[in-house]
Amino acid sequence: MSLTNKIDFAVVFKVKNANPNGDPLNGNRPRTNYDRIGEVSDVCIKRKIRNRLMEAGKEIFVQSDDNKLDDCKNLRERAETVLNPKESSAVNTKLACKKWFDVRAFGQVFAYGGETKGAGVSIGVRGPVSIHTAFSLSPVEITSTQITKSVSGEGDGTKKGSDTMGMKHRVDEGVYVFYGSMNPQLANKTGFSDDDAESIKKILPKLFENDASSARPEGSMEVLKVIWWQHNCPHGQYSSAKVHRSLSVNSDGTLHLEKLKSLTGLKPEPIDGF
């Protein structure tokens, strides 16, 4: 059975001495807008959600190369394990949504041509779960440091020196918030269920666990609070914009719970971070 009622949610998280989402077009500096408000893209957030779902045993289509659970070399090869170019788009859509959690949640475009003209698979799946870009509550300070090496990268090892490798950037400290929604109308088409929604709800507090890297040392990113709004009907009692505006967060990440309760009949469920 697909998702029964509309759901809105928000995630408040803290960054300290880490690069939450580097911009490859800007020397991998942490993403910011012109007002120095920090950003973490929705694509980055979805990657972390997918990784946590994989750890929970869910089948994921878009797996990163450094965190794969199968032997497929690329997305096309993975798609071909399930999709059949001889079947209709409707049949292939159903097969993909049944197999992969992230396809029935976020949607996916499958556009893989065959060796002959007209062969292959070309379908688009629109998912019911939407994720916003995360923004910091206030301007962030970015520290950049030059990193070097003191070992020989090449040669016979007789000549050693401190050679410049590049730059490393970090956000000194910031509290970020991102929002999301789950749409029953689209869930009905992909088969996204109440159990699937509960799976996402369970992993959101653990979003940054097992996600450490040189840019994000263990413990440098932490989910402070997850807010979960369960509506009482498929269309929702209020628009997502109004629900999201009801959340007010202090600069230290604490919430104004009284404002959250101001929407009559829509009780928020605050969930502490992991």
C-alpha positions in Angstrom: 0.0 0.0 0.0 1.3 3.5 -0.9 1.8 6.4 1.4 -1.4 7.2 3.3 -1.0 10.9 4.3 1.3 13.8 3.4 4.4 14.2 5.5 6.7 17.2 5.9 10.0 17.1 7.8 13.0 19.2 8.7 16.5 18.4 9.8 18.7 20.7 11.9 22.4 19.9 11.9 25.7 21.4 13.1 29.0 21.7 11.2 32.2 22.4 13.1 35.6 22.5 11.4 34.4 20.6 8.4 33.7 21.0 4.7 30.0 19.8 4.5 29.8 20.2 0.7 32.7 21.4 -1.5 32.1 23.3 -4.7 34.2 21.8 -7.5 33.9 25.0 -9.5 35.4 27.1 -6.6 38.4 25.1 -5.6 36.3 22.7 -3.5 35.5 25.5 -1.0 32.4 25.0 1.1 29.4 26.2 -0.8 28.1 29.7 0.2 25.9 32.3 -1.4 26.8 36.0 -1.9 25.7 36.7 1.7 28.1 34.1 3.0 25.2 31.8 4.0 26.4 28.2 3.9 24.8 25.7 1.6 24.6 21.9 1.2 23.0 20.8 -2.0 20.0 18.5 -2.1 22.1 16.1 -4.2 24.7 15.8 -1.4 21.9 15.2 1.2 20.3 12.5 -1.0 23.7 10.8 -1.3 23.9 10.5 2.5 20.3 9.3 2.7 21.0 6.6 0.1 24.2 5.5 2.0 22.4 5.2 5.3 19.5 3.3 3.6 22.1 0.9 2.1 23.5 0.3 5.6 19.9 -0.5 6.7 19.7 -3.2 4.0 17.7 -1.3 1.4 18.3 -1.9 -2.4 19.7 1.3 -3.9 20.1 2.1 -7.6 22.4 5.2 -7.5 25.4 3.7 -5.6 28.6 5.6 -5.4 31.8 4.0 -6.8 33.5 3.9 -3.4 30.5 2.4 -1.6 29.0 -0.3 -3.9 27.2 -3.5 -2.8 27.3 -5.2 -6.2 29.8 -5.7 -9.1 28.1 -3.4 -11.6 30.5 -1.0 -13.2 28.0 1.8 -13.9 24.3 2.7 -13.7 23.5 1.3 -17.1 24.8 -2.1 -16.2 22.8 -2.0 -12.9 19.7 -1.0 -14.8 20.1 -3.8 -17.3 19.9 -6.4 -14.4 16.2 -5.5 -13.9 14.9 -3.5 -16.9 13.9 -5.2 -20.2 14.0 -3.1 -23.4 11.3 -5.4 -24.9 8.8 -4.4 -22.2 6.7 -1.2 -22.0 7.7 1.9 -20.0 4.9 1.1 -17.5 6.2 -2.4 -16.9 9.8 -1.2 -16.5 8.8 1.6 -14.2 7.0 -0.9 -12.0 10.1 -3.2 -12.0 12.5 -0.4 -11.1 10.3 1.0 -8.3 9.8 -2.4 -6.8 13.5 -3.2 -6.9 15.2 0.1 -5.8 14.2 2.2 -2.8 15.7 5.4 -4.1 13.9 5.1 -7.4 10.5 4.9 -5.8 11.4 7.6 -3.3 13.4 10.2 -5.3 12.6 9.2 -8.9 15.1 8.4 -11.6 15.7 9.0 -15.4 16.6 5.8 -17.3 17.9 6.7 -20.7 20.0 3.8 -22.0 20.1 3.1 -25.7 20.6 -0.2 -27.3 23.0 -1.2 -30.1 20.3 -0.9 -32.7 18.0 2.0 -33.4 14.9 2.1 -31.3 16.3 -0.4 -28.8 17.1 0.3 -25.2 15.2 1.8 -22.2 14.1 5.4 -21.9 11.8 6.1 -19.0 11.4 8.8 -16.4 10.2 8.2 -12.8 9.0 11.2 -10.7 9.5 10.5 -7.0 7.3 11.5 -4.1 10.1 12.6 -1.8 11.5 16.1 -2.3 14.6 17.4 -0.5 15.5 21.1 -0.2 19.0 22.5 -0.2 20.3 23.1 3.3 21.2 26.7 4.4 23.0 27.9 7.4 21.1 30.1 9.9 23.8 32.8 9.8 26.8 33.7 7.7 29.7 31.2 8.0 33.4 31.8 8.4 35.6 29.7 6.1 39.2 28.9 7.0 41.6 27.9 4.2 44.9 26.2 4.9 47.7 25.1 2.6 48.6 21.4 2.9 52.0 19.9 2.0 53.8 16.6 1.8 57.3 15.7 3.2 57.8 12.4 1.4 59.0 11.6 -2.1 56.1 11.0 -4.5 58.5 9.8 -7.3 62.2 9.1 -7.8 64.6 6.9 -5.8 63.8 8.5 -2.4 67.1 10.3 -2.0 65.6 13.8 -2.4 62.9 14.7 0.0 61.2 18.1 0.6 58.0 19.8 1.6 56.1 20.0 -1.7 52.8 22.0 -1.9 49.9 19.7 -2.6 47.0 22.3 -2.5 44.5 23.9 -0.3 42.1 22.6 2.3 38.9 24.5 3.4 36.6 24.2 6.3 33.6 25.9 7.9 34.6 26.9 11.4 31.1 26.5 12.8 27.5 26.7 11.6 24.0 25.4 12.1 22.1 24.4 9.0 18.5 23.4 8.3 17.0 21.5 5.3 13.4 20.6 4.7 11.6 17.8 2.9 8.2 16.5 1.9 6.5 13.2 0.9 3.6 13.4 -1.6 1.0 10.6 -1.5 -0.2 11.3 -5.0 3.2 10.6 -6.5 3.8 7.8 -4.0 0.7 6.0 -5.4 2.5 5.8 -8.8 5.8 4.5 -7.5 4.7 2.3 -4.6 6.4 4.4 -2.0 4.8 3.2 1.3 4.3 4.2 4.9 7.0 1.7 5.8 9.3 3.4 3.3 8.6 6.7 5.0 9.3 5.2 8.4 12.7 3.9 7.0 13.7 7.4 6.1 12.5 8.8 9.4 14.7 6.3 11.2 17.9 7.1 9.3 17.7 10.9 9.3 19.0 11.3 12.9 22.0 9.2 11.8 22.6 11.1 8.5 26.3 11.8 9.2 27.3 8.5 10.9 29.8 6.4 9.0 30.3 9.5 6.7 33.8 10.6 7.8 36.4 11.8 5.4 39.5 14.1 5.4 37.1 17.0 4.7 34.6 15.8 7.4 36.3 14.2 10.3 34.3 11.9 12.5 32.1 14.0 14.8 32.5 17.3 12.9 28.9 17.0 11.5 26.0 16.2 13.8 22.2 16.1 13.5 20.8 18.1 16.3 17.1 17.6 15.7 14.6 16.0 13.2 11.1 17.5 13.0 8.4 15.2 11.6 5.0 16.5 10.6 2.4 13.8 9.9 -0.7 15.3 8.2 -4.2 13.7 8.6 -5.1 13.5 4.9 -3.3 12.9 1.5 -3.4 16.5 0.5 -2.3 17.8 3.9 -4.0 20.2 6.2 -1.6 23.0 5.3 0.8 23.8 2.4 4.4 22.6 2.9 5.5 26.3 2.8 3.4 27.2 5.8 4.4 24.1 7.7 8.1 24.8 7.0 7.8 28.4 8.1 6.4 27.3 11.4 9.8 26.1 12.4 12.0 28.7 14.1 15.5 27.7 15.1 18.0 29.6 17.3 21.5 30.2 16.1 22.7 27.4 18.5 20.2 24.9 17.0 17.6 24.9 19.7 13.9 25.2 18.6 11.0 27.4 19.5 8.6 24.6 20.2 5.6 26.8 21.0 5.7 28.2 17.4 5.8 24.7 16.1 2.5 23.9 17.9 0.8 26.9 16.4 -0.6 24.9 13.5 -3.9 23.6 14.8 -4.3 19.9 14.3 -0.8 19.3 13.0 1.4 18.2 15.8 5.2 18.2 15.1 7.3 15.3 16.4 10.8 16.4 17.4 13.4 13.6 17.2 16.8 14.0 18.8 19.9 13.4 16.7 21.7 10.1 17.0 
